[in-house]
Structure formats: structure tokens, C-alpha cells
Amino acid sequence: TLANTSLEINYNSELKALLAYQAFKFNKQYGGLRNQANIYLGLRNALQDLDVRYEIIYPGHTESVRSVVYAPRNRWLFSAGSNGRLIRWDRFEGMPEPEVIIKNKTINSVLALSNDERWLACGCEGLGIQVFDLSKPGSTPRIFSAHQNRVRSIAMFNDNRSMLTCGIDNTIYKWDLETGIREVFHELESPAKTIAISGNGQTVAVATRDGKIFLFAGGGSNSPTELFSETGNQIWSLAFRSKNNMLISGDQKGFLRIWSIDNRELVLRTKMHQARIIEIKVDPSQRYLATCSTDGSVFVRDLDDTNQPPIEIAKLNGFIYSVEFINRGRNLVVGSTSSKPLVGFPVQMEDLSSFICPNISRNLSQSEWRNYIGDDVPFEETCSK
């Protein structure tokens, strides 16, 4: 295809960009997929060759970003870093300005936000869980202590009053966010790696270090059902998709699995990454999922058409710890160990394509059109004036 041809051009950045953009135009003209992996990759590579900054750089973290969450109603983005900073952002274009909420003297490892956007919980290594009441700006966070203060996952219930946590011990705790009172939700035989709660609050999923996934029906702590087990293959990430009641898991080996919760049935197993999948997020439309990995890549997959190849949104030098959809799913914010530890990327190839024409000075020539597209397609200007 024309998009693949553009990827092979490495001697002329403007020609590369023109071919990538023309592939995008043809796809749109002939009713192709709204987001297509090879066209996105062609546009992305062309912009990189042109040295065009199509991503948004978020300054403020001097070390890796470990966790990112988004509050869509207030349009706040929160990022937690290894340098102890917890930052709030309310601007997502140009040069965003960081608002440092707190500077801890330890690693901020995991964030969770209640649905009503009142409660923000931050797991801090050796310190515990900091709980911020965002309805009281400037108030001092409370500290919830558990899991030897080595928290690995926090999941909020939809009642906006309670949350589940797990850490390096075998205990899952349920907390009252208002009072800080905790109770044992469940004792496991192996430490939990991650927890997820379904959109309707009726199912809790827990994945363990020894490669098991448990389901708790009704959102309660009654005896769980074992959904999956593979000894020695840690499950690093879980996410629910409310549409069709699906559970998605990512493991140590880079495999993604999608389960039907209603049928307790595995509907998809696919190799997504070359290393462990650290986090999975589902976009607000419930159509796309994003995955990130210690292999340095971020992928977006169309859940309505899983036969389509995933789109590689980014390939970075370093581990990627966290991803989050913002702006109604049009952008993806990525937290990593790279030199720019917090970066936002366009998710849709249409948004990516808008950077091409303003950054090139010409169109395809008649001879280039014949060579790369052919005489059977009428010549047109790729970038209209």
C-alpha cells in the first residue's frame, strides 16, 4: 500500500510525508477504517523525519512518571513520579503548566481517582496511601497505612465512598474513604499485582503474582471464582470494558487476553508486547483499549474489530508505566522512564494528519505521482492551497 511505501522512503522527508498523507486521503475518500495501523505509522514516521513536534510535552517531572489518571468532568490530569512529585494539569495544548500538589520524599507509585472526582489516592513507597479530598483544595492529605506501605494497586468503587488496595503482602483491604477505616476484603495465597472493579460495581477482579485471576461476584468479599491460572506468569494489569461486560488482562510475557465475564469465556488471546504489559486502559467510548509495556511501546486496539492490527502510538527508549485517555479519548498521555517522562499523543490518524501539510513546501510532481500511484488514478494536489 501507499502507506507502506512511505515507510520505505528514507532519503526524502517531504516525499515520505506526501505519500503518507495521500494514503490517508485515499483511505478517507474510499471509506476505509477511521483508524488504520499502517497509515497512522506512516504519518507518525513522516512527522518524525520532518522533525515536527506533534506530541505534547508535560514538564515538571525530573524522573520517571509511574502513574497517570484523568478527571474528565473537571478536565484535570494527575501524574505521579519517582521524584516524589504529584502534579495536576488543566491545560493540554501548547506548553502545559504543572501545579505541584505535593512533593514527597519517596516514589509515588500508583494513583486512583473516584468517579465523582472528589477522592484522589496516591500509593507512596514506604509512606502508605495518601488520600486527598479534592473538594477541599489545599487540605492536608490523610495517610492510610497498610501492605507494609508498599502499595501496588488501588481500585475505587463506584459508590465514591470506598476503595480496594493491595501490596506486597497477601491481603486485600477495603477502605472507607471518609473515615479511613479498613476491613479485610480477602486473604490470598500469593500477593496481588493488580485489582479492577467493573463499571456496574458487580465484579471485582484480582490478579496475582503467581499467575492467577480471581473474580468476586457482587462486588463482595465472598469466595472467589478462579478465572485463569498459569504458574510463573505474573498478571500485571487488568481493566474492565463495560460494553459487553469484558475483562482484559496483560501478563508477564506480553500477552493480552479478553474474557467474557457473563460466560466466563476467553474470547481473545494475542501477543501485544515483547515484555510485560504494565497497564491497560479503555477509552470513554468503550471502543479502544491502550496498553503499555516495559518494551517501550504503546498500542491502541479497536475492540469492535479485533482482527485489525493494533496501532503503535509510540515507541520510546525506556519502560512505559502508565497510559491514560484524555480529551474524550482523542489523546493518550504516556508516563515512562524516558528523557521526556510525560508526553501526550494523538490517538486518531486524522489528528496526526493535520500536522503534515503545514510543514512541507510542495506537492507531488506528475512523475512522482506516476511512479508511486500510477496513471490510472487522476493526478491531484496532495496538499491543497
Sequence and secondary structure as in RCSB ss.txt:
>XXXX:A:sequence
TLANTSLEINYNSELKALLAYQAFKFNKQYGGLRNQANIYLGLRNALQDLDVRYEIIYPGHTESVRSVVYAPRNR
WLFSAGSNGRLIRWDRFEGMPEPEVIIKNKTINSVLALSNDERWLACGCEGLGIQVFDLSKPGSTPRIFSAHQNR
VRSIAMFNDNRSMLTCGIDNTIYKWDLETGIREVFHELESPAKTIAISGNGQTVAVATRDGKIFLFAGGGSNSPT
ELFSETGNQIWSLAFRSKNNMLISGDQKGFLRIWSIDNRELVLRTKMHQARIIEIKVDPSQRYLATCSTDGSVFV
RDLDDTNQPPIEIAKLNGFIYSVEFINRGRNLVVGSTSSKPLVGFPVQMEDLSSFICPNISRNLSQSEWRNYIGD
DVPFEETCSK
>XXXX:A:secstr
 HHHHHHH  S HHHHHHHHHHHHHHHHHTT  SS HHHHHHHHHHHHHTT   SEE    SS EEEEEEETTTT
EEEEEETTSEEEEE   SSS   EEEEE SS EEEEEE TTS EEEEEETTTEEEEEETTSTT   EEE  GGG 
EEEEEE TTSSEEEEEESSSEEEEEETTT  EEEEEE SS EEEEEE TTS EEEEEETTSEEEEEETTS S  E
EEEE TT  EEEEEEETTTTEEEEEETTSEEEEEETTTTEEEEEEE  SS EEEEEE TTSSEEEEEETTSEEEE
EETT TTS  EEEEE SS EEEEEEEGGGTEEEEEESSSS EEEEE SHHHHHTTTGGG      HHHHHHHT T
TS    SS  
